[in-house]
Amino acid sequence: MKKVLVLGGSRYFGRGVVERLRDDGLDVTVLNRGSTPAPSGVAHLIADRDDEGGLKTALGSRSFDVVLDQVCYTPVQAAIARRVIRADRYVMTSTIEVYDQIRTDAPMTESLVTPSTAEFGLPWHDGDFLEAHYGEGKRQAEAVFAAGDVPFASARAAHVLGGDDFTGRLRHYVERLDAGDAVDVHARPRPTTFIHEREIADFLAWATEADFTGAVNAGSHGELSATDLAGSVVAEPRFRVVERDASPYSFDRYAVLDTSRATGLGFSFSTTTDWLGEAIEEIRKAL
């Protein structure tokens, strides 16, 4: 039986991944800080991944066939994991935001970003700095793992939507537009890629059980701009054009993922319009 360690996996689609791996018959261990219990039927270790000594103590002599790292945001965290965790393969949940410096009018392929450097002296422990440098933190974390001896894969996830989204970004649209208020957009909002919380959980479980290495993009088919998203919420949305502090998912650059590598490896994605209406209604019911 394949032994899997999941770092994080306590809420949102991370919990769904753990449940899928468990139901597929894998021997799953969840490691997190203990604020939320792990799903039933899996082992649970409590540690702060930023505390190298505590992480060593929690893991003891355990080794794993594969690690799924759901909560790696910095090169410092990646370096600690490389030093402490014993595994035959490492999978990191990354993000579409690793492409935030790319300017293109074509869907973004994985080869556009091949991280190679890490700056450990930056204030990665500072929450405000980390939030402002989210894409850079993920890029540098990828670089640390890619430089190691363990086979490594990074799943670059599109923007995740669903009724359980704790970020409030889709709720921002539903609340404002249902109240007749405007959403703030760029003068020319460009499209991006989305994925449903269930589908990204399916994808990450599949990626964990596979054996490929390298970066792979994950997103539903069908690009949407902020104005398209708003039009899915109400028939006649209102907009206010701004230069700064636009609503979530309003981009002034083309930010669409090319998912052909994942398709070639055997994963079939849905189309965004297949599930977007359901996600919007789930948000409405929760308000």
Secondary structure per residue as TSV (DSSP state, phi and psi in degrees):
chain	resnum	aa	ss	phi	psi
A	1	M	-	360.0	129.4
A	2	K	-	-69.7	131.6
A	3	K	E	-97.2	125.8
A	4	V	E	-123.2	133.1
A	5	L	E	-106.7	128.2
A	6	V	E	-112.5	119.6
A	7	L	E	-89.4	122.2
A	8	G	S	93.3	-133.2
A	9	G	-	73.3	24.9
A	10	S	S	-102.8	-13.9
A	11	R	S	-152.6	168.8
A	12	Y	H	53.7	-140.7
A	13	F	H	-71.7	-17.8
A	14	G	H	-61.3	-38.8
A	15	R	H	-66.4	-37.2
A	16	G	H	-63.7	-37.3
A	17	V	H	-61.9	-46.7
A	18	V	H	-58.6	-44.4
A	19	E	H	-64.8	-37.7
A	20	R	H	-66.6	-43.6
A	21	L	H	-63.9	-41.9
A	22	R	H	-60.3	-46.5
A	23	D	H	-69.3	-21.3
A	24	D	T	-81.3	0.4
A	25	G	T	91.2	13.3
A	26	L	-	-84.1	154.4
A	27	D	E	-87.1	100.4
A	28	V	E	-105.1	133.3
A	29	T	E	-121.0	129.7
A	30	V	E	-104.1	133.6
A	31	L	E	-121.6	122.6
A	32	N	E	-152.6	-174.0
A	33	R	-	-81.5	-2.4
A	34	G	S	90.9	3.6
A	35	S	S	-71.7	-23.3
A	36	T	S	-130.8	132.3
A	37	P	-	-67.9	151.7
A	38	A	-	-74.8	158.1
A	39	P	-	-58.4	156.3
A	40	S	T	-64.8	152.0
A	41	G	T	84.7	8.9
A	42	V	S	-130.1	155.2
A	43	A	E	-76.2	153.7
A	44	H	E	-134.6	122.3
A	45	L	E	-113.5	141.4
A	46	I	E	-112.8	122.4
A	47	A	-	-165.6	156.6
A	48	D	-	-94.8	117.3
A	49	R	T	-62.5	-19.7
A	50	D	T	-79.4	-13.0
A	51	D	-	-98.3	97.9
A	52	E	H	-61.3	-42.7
A	53	G	H	-63.7	-43.7
A	54	G	H	-65.0	-36.3
A	55	L	H	-65.6	-41.8
A	56	K	H	-60.7	-44.0
A	57	T	H	-63.2	-44.5
A	58	A	H	-63.8	-39.9
A	59	L	H	-80.3	-30.1
A	60	G	T	57.4	-130.2
A	61	S	T	-94.8	9.0
A	62	R	-	-65.2	145.7
A	63	S	-	-134.4	160.7
A	64	F	B	-137.1	153.7
A	65	D	S	-72.7	-37.0
A	66	V	E	-152.6	145.8
A	67	V	E	-112.8	136.3
A	68	L	E	-112.3	111.1
A	69	D	E	-99.6	104.9
A	70	Q	S	-88.2	-14.7
A	71	V	-	-133.1	41.0
A	72	C	-	-100.9	117.9
A	73	Y	-	-119.7	-9.8
A	74	T	S	-141.7	159.3
A	75	P	H	-65.6	-28.2
A	76	V	H	-64.2	-45.9
A	77	Q	H	-62.8	-40.0
A	78	A	H	-63.8	-41.5
A	79	A	H	-65.2	-41.2
A	80	I	H	-60.3	-46.5
A	81	A	H	-60.4	-42.1
A	82	R	H	-61.2	-38.9
A	83	R	H	-74.1	-31.6
A	84	V	H	-101.7	-41.0
A	85	I	-	-88.0	130.1
A	86	R	-	-99.5	118.7
A	87	A	B	-154.2	157.8
A	88	D	S	-90.9	-15.9
A	89	R	-	-156.4	145.4
A	90	Y	E	-129.3	127.0
A	91	V	E	-119.5	128.3
A	92	M	E	-114.9	133.0
A	93	T	E	-78.7	111.0
A	94	S	E	-106.7	-155.4
A	95	T	E	-153.5	155.0
A	96	I	G	-59.2	-22.9
A	97	E	G	-69.2	-9.1
A	98	V	G	-65.5	-17.3
A	99	Y	G	-95.0	14.7
A	100	D	T	-67.7	-12.5
A	101	Q	T	-100.5	0.0
A	102	I	-	-85.5	134.9
A	103	R	-	-120.1	112.2
A	104	T	-	-152.8	160.4
A	105	D	S	-112.4	19.2
A	106	A	S	-126.3	153.2
A	107	P	-	-53.3	141.1
A	108	M	B	-85.2	120.6
A	109	T	-	-88.5	159.4
A	110	E	G	-59.6	-31.8
A	111	S	G	-69.4	-12.6
A	112	L	G	-66.5	-23.9
A	113	V	-	-130.9	112.2
A	114	T	-	-124.7	85.7
A	115	P	-	-58.6	138.1
A	116	S	-	-136.6	-11.7
A	117	T	-	-128.2	155.3
A	118	A	-	-138.8	138.0
A	119	E	-	-113.7	98.1
A	120	F	T	-77.5	-16.0
A	121	G	T	-82.9	-4.8
A	122	L	S	-72.9	156.4
A	123	P	-	-77.4	63.1
A	124	W	T	-65.2	-18.3
A	125	H	T	-77.3	-14.5
A	126	D	-	-85.0	121.8
A	127	G	H	-61.0	-40.9
A	128	D	H	-66.4	-42.0
A	129	F	H	-62.7	-43.9
A	130	L	H	-63.1	-42.7
A	131	E	H	-62.7	-39.5
A	132	A	H	-74.3	-17.5
A	133	H	T	-124.9	38.4
A	134	Y	H	-59.0	-50.0
A	135	G	H	-62.7	-41.1
A	136	E	H	-64.9	-40.5
A	137	G	H	-60.0	-43.2
A	138	K	H	-66.3	-41.8
A	139	R	H	-58.6	-46.3
A	140	Q	H	-70.7	-33.6
A	141	A	H	-62.9	-43.2
A	142	E	H	-57.4	-42.3
A	143	A	H	-61.4	-40.9
A	144	V	H	-63.5	-46.7
A	145	F	H	-67.2	-40.0
A	146	A	H	-63.9	-26.4
A	147	A	T	-82.2	-5.6
A	148	G	S	-83.6	-179.6
A	149	D	S	-90.4	-12.8
A	150	V	S	-87.8	132.5
A	151	P	-	-52.4	131.6
A	152	F	E	-129.8	139.2
A	153	A	E	-132.9	141.7
A	154	S	E	-120.6	128.7
A	155	A	E	-98.7	105.8
A	156	R	E	-88.3	95.1
A	157	A	E	-81.3	140.0
A	158	A	-	-68.1	179.4
A	159	H	E	-66.5	124.3
A	160	V	E	-91.7	129.6
A	161	L	E	-121.9	153.7
A	162	G	S	163.3	167.8
A	163	G	T	-66.5	-23.1
A	164	D	T	-94.5	8.4
A	165	D	-	-62.9	115.8
A	166	F	T	-84.8	-7.2
A	167	T	T	-75.5	-22.3
A	168	G	-	79.7	8.7
A	169	R	H	-73.2	-43.7
A	170	L	H	-70.6	-36.2
A	171	R	H	-59.3	-34.7
A	172	H	H	-53.3	-44.7
A	173	Y	H	-69.4	-46.3
A	174	V	H	-64.3	-46.7
A	175	E	H	-63.1	-47.8
A	176	R	H	-66.6	-49.3
A	177	L	H	-71.4	-37.7
A	178	D	H	-65.0	-27.1
A	179	A	T	-86.6	-0.9
A	180	G	T	84.2	7.7
A	181	D	-	-84.6	167.4
A	182	A	E	-93.7	154.8
A	183	V	E	-103.2	147.9
A	184	D	E	-90.4	125.5
A	185	V	E	-133.3	160.7
A	186	H	-	-69.3	165.0
A	187	A	S	-61.0	-33.4
A	188	R	S	-134.9	77.9
A	189	P	-	-62.5	130.3
A	190	R	B	-99.5	156.4
A	191	P	-	-77.3	160.8
A	192	T	B	-143.8	-176.7
A	193	T	-	-112.9	140.3
A	194	F	E	-123.3	165.8
A	195	I	E	-151.5	145.1
A	196	H	E	-78.6	151.1
A	197	E	H	-57.5	-35.2
A	198	R	H	-70.2	-38.2
A	199	E	H	-70.9	-37.7
A	200	I	H	-69.1	-32.2
A	201	A	H	-64.7	-43.0
A	202	D	H	-59.5	-45.0
A	203	F	H	-64.0	-45.8
A	204	L	H	-67.2	-36.1
A	205	A	H	-63.6	-44.3
A	206	W	H	-60.7	-45.3
A	207	A	H	-63.6	-35.9
A	208	T	H	-66.2	-37.1
A	209	E	H	-85.8	-10.3
A	210	A	S	-83.7	-172.2
A	211	D	-	-132.8	12.4
A	212	F	-	-72.4	163.9
A	213	T	-	-128.1	168.6
A	214	G	E	88.8	177.8
A	215	A	E	-78.3	146.2
A	216	V	E	-144.3	130.4
A	217	N	E	-80.4	147.0
A	218	A	E	-135.5	116.8
A	219	G	-	-168.3	150.5
A	220	S	-	-68.7	155.0
A	221	H	B	-72.9	148.9
A	222	G	S	100.9	96.9
A	223	E	-	-75.4	148.2
A	224	L	B	-137.5	139.5
A	225	S	-	-92.2	173.9
A	226	A	H	-60.7	-36.1
A	227	T	H	-70.5	-35.7
A	228	D	H	-63.6	-43.6
A	229	L	H	-61.9	-44.9
A	230	A	H	-60.9	-38.8
A	231	G	H	-68.0	-17.8
A	232	S	H	-82.1	-17.5
A	233	V	H	-87.5	-47.5
A	234	V	-	-137.4	157.5
A	235	A	S	-68.7	-35.3
A	236	E	S	-129.8	77.2
A	237	P	-	-69.8	153.6
A	238	R	E	-106.1	143.5
A	239	F	E	-130.2	150.3
A	240	R	E	-127.3	122.0
A	241	V	E	-79.6	128.5
A	242	V	-	-131.6	159.2
A	243	E	S	-94.0	-27.5
A	244	R	S	-136.3	161.8
A	245	D	S	55.6	46.8
A	246	A	-	-70.6	165.3
A	247	S	-	-62.9	158.0
A	248	P	T	-54.1	145.3
A	249	Y	T	72.3	7.7
A	250	S	-	-92.4	117.8
A	251	F	B	-121.0	143.6
A	252	D	S	-96.7	10.7
A	253	R	S	-134.0	154.0
A	254	Y	-	-70.6	123.0
A	255	A	B	-134.1	56.0
A	256	V	-	-108.4	135.4
A	257	L	B	-86.9	140.5
A	258	D	-	-90.2	116.6
A	259	T	-	-106.0	20.8
A	260	S	H	-66.5	-29.1
A	261	R	H	-65.9	-46.3
A	262	A	H	-60.1	-41.7
A	263	T	H	-62.3	-42.0
A	264	G	H	-65.5	-29.4
A	265	L	H	-79.5	-11.5
A	266	G	T	118.3	7.1
A	267	F	-	-102.0	131.6
A	268	S	-	-105.5	122.1
A	269	F	-	-92.4	154.3
A	270	S	-	-80.1	-176.9
A	271	T	B	-107.2	138.7
A	272	T	H	-53.1	-41.1
A	273	T	H	-66.5	-14.2
A	274	D	H	-66.7	-30.0
A	275	W	H	-128.1	-9.4
A	276	L	H	-62.7	-41.7
A	277	G	H	-60.6	-39.9
A	278	E	H	-63.3	-43.4
A	279	A	H	-62.5	-40.3
A	280	I	H	-63.9	-43.0
A	281	E	H	-66.6	-34.1
A	282	E	H	-63.4	-39.5
A	283	I	H	-64.3	-44.9
A	284	R	H	-58.7	-43.9
A	285	K	H	-65.6	-27.6
A	286	A	H	-85.0	-11.2
A	287	L	-	-72.9	360.0
